[in-house]
Amino acid sequence: MREQDFVAGQDFLLAVKKQWTTHMYPALKDQYADAGPEDDVATIAAHMDTNTDYRLFAWFERHLQKMKYSGSYGLAPYHRERQDALVDALLEPLTPDALQLDEHFEQPAYYTSVDIHQHPGGVWSEPVSGLIYERGARTTTPLLNKSHRDLHDRFTDSVLGDERLTTEAPDILDLGCGFAKSTRPFWTALPGSHITAVDLAAPCLRVAASEAARDSRDNMVFRQADARHTGCADESVDLVTSTMLLHEMPDTARREMFAESWRVLRPGGIAVHLDFWLLPTPFDRFIMEGHSKRNNEPFMKALFDSDLPGDLRETGFVDIDIAAFSEADGIDPLNGQFWRFPWTRIAMMKPK
Ligand SMILES: C[S@@+](CC[C@H](N)C(=O)[O-])C[C@H]1O[C@@H](n2cnc3c(N)ncnc32)[C@H](O)[C@@H]1O
């Protein structure tokens, strides 16, 4: 596949996705409002099931993503054709100590049972998976700029602005770091901090460690580990963070992850997660439950249904603060005009 054909193909899909986000979604929302808003998801679903506009909306959501990954100009065939050169370039700057992979690592069954995001084989399965994920994530939120910077930078700013974080160079643990989109703003803002970033997926960790090495960032470890068993010592970090991990875990695993965060946090330390939880209206919930099915996100609905504050209290956390999060200037997170994720900032403290 020629580079320009791949770029043109992906640009076309992105243009259609923008249309879907800024025209198809608002038109559907208007129809729902005009019909007199229903207040439960099942009633909305029953109405929408026979609505041609909704069916088209749903079809586009499912199939644009499928084409983006697996179509003729998809991310997977493009990267597979170039695998050797791409992986060599990735490994070139790596220092052995920064990347801790486990060749006998056993992936949890929940994680391998579905191709999350419709990523063929999942982000853990082949040498170029991390690069495929990185390229795909540039257009996950098509109204943000392509590097996704607004979201992660704003979230990091909000975490570092938390007055409960009293240390100047906190020791940080980033759970489910992926290719380090979430870790990078922390390593940039806090050059003196020791950062441990864990993920199940070796191909993502290779991208993450390679990026950190290119930024000449040492004092960091990228470890292949489950967020439930991070390998960090008891009471060894000041801040636990994650972005978009909670909705990728079944209920039990998520609660075990909270317990692990509690174990590794120093007294007075904080955990701050960015995920999807607050859904202002039943229509928002209907749309997101549909998204979870159409995008192969099997645990997202369970997160929506969960008693998140109750789970955190039960783990022992205090000062729990859960609030809608605005991903860019000018966006009202409680009344978005266009399709958006229901970003939610979930913060807590381990008592002193
Ligand atoms: C949606 S991605 C988010 C990645 C990154 N935080 C970001 O914002 O770009 C979720 C990540 O969580 C990882 N993951 C899922 N379950 C995990 C677990 N139990 N332990 C560690 N990582 C996990 C996946 O491999 C994936 O890289």
The ligand as a Tripos MOL2 file, in Angstrom:
@<TRIPOS>MOLECULE
LIG
   27    29     1     0     0
SMALL
NO_CHARGES

@<TRIPOS>ATOM
      1 C1         -7.8740    2.9140   26.2650 C.3       1 LIG1
      2 S1         -6.2180    2.4740   26.6120 S.3       1 LIG1
      3 C2         -5.5960    3.9690   27.3920 C.3       1 LIG1
      4 C3         -4.1060    4.1100   27.2970 C.3       1 LIG1
      5 C4         -3.5370    5.4060   27.8580 C.3       1 LIG1
      6 N1         -3.7930    5.5350   29.2740 N.3       1 LIG1
      7 C5         -4.0650    6.6110   27.1020 C.2       1 LIG1
      8 O1         -4.7830    7.4250   27.6910 O.co2     1 LIG1
      9 O2         -3.7610    6.7290   25.9030 O.co2     1 LIG1
     10 C6         -6.3280    1.3350   27.9600 C.3       1 LIG1
     11 C7         -5.0260    0.6260   28.2420 C.3       1 LIG1
     12 O3         -5.2170   -0.1610   29.4210 O.3       1 LIG1
     13 C8         -4.5130   -1.3730   29.2630 C.3       1 LIG1
     14 N2         -5.0910   -2.3410   30.2090 N.ar      1 LIG1
     15 C9         -6.3000   -2.9380   30.1810 C.ar      1 LIG1
     16 N3         -6.4580   -3.7330   31.2650 N.ar      1 LIG1
     17 C10        -5.3240   -3.6070   32.0050 C.ar      1 LIG1
     18 C11        -4.8830   -4.1600   33.2210 C.ar      1 LIG1
     19 N4         -5.6260   -5.0260   33.9140 N.pl3     1 LIG1
     20 N5         -3.6560   -3.8220   33.6840 N.ar      1 LIG1
     21 C12        -2.8710   -2.9600   32.9900 C.ar      1 LIG1
     22 N6         -3.2450   -2.3950   31.8220 N.ar      1 LIG1
     23 C13        -4.4490   -2.7220   31.3360 C.ar      1 LIG1
     24 C14        -4.6680   -1.6920   27.7830 C.3       1 LIG1
     25 O4         -3.6550   -2.5730   27.3420 O.3       1 LIG1
     26 C15        -4.5700   -0.3150   27.1420 C.3       1 LIG1
     27 O5         -3.2580   -0.0030   26.7960 O.3       1 LIG1
@<TRIPOS>BOND
     1     1     2 1
     2     2     3 1
     3     2    10 1
     4     3     4 1
     5     4     5 1
     6     5     6 1
     7     5     7 1
     8     7     8 2
     9     7     9 1
    10    10    11 1
    11    11    12 1
    12    11    26 1
    13    12    13 1
    14    13    14 1
    15    13    24 1
    16    14    15 ar
    17    14    23 ar
    18    15    16 ar
    19    16    17 ar
    20    17    18 ar
    21    17    23 ar
    22    18    19 1
    23    18    20 ar
    24    20    21 ar
    25    21    22 ar
    26    22    23 ar
    27    24    25 1
    28    24    26 1
    29    26    27 1
@<TRIPOS>SUBSTRUCTURE
     1 LIG1         1 GROUP 0 **** ****
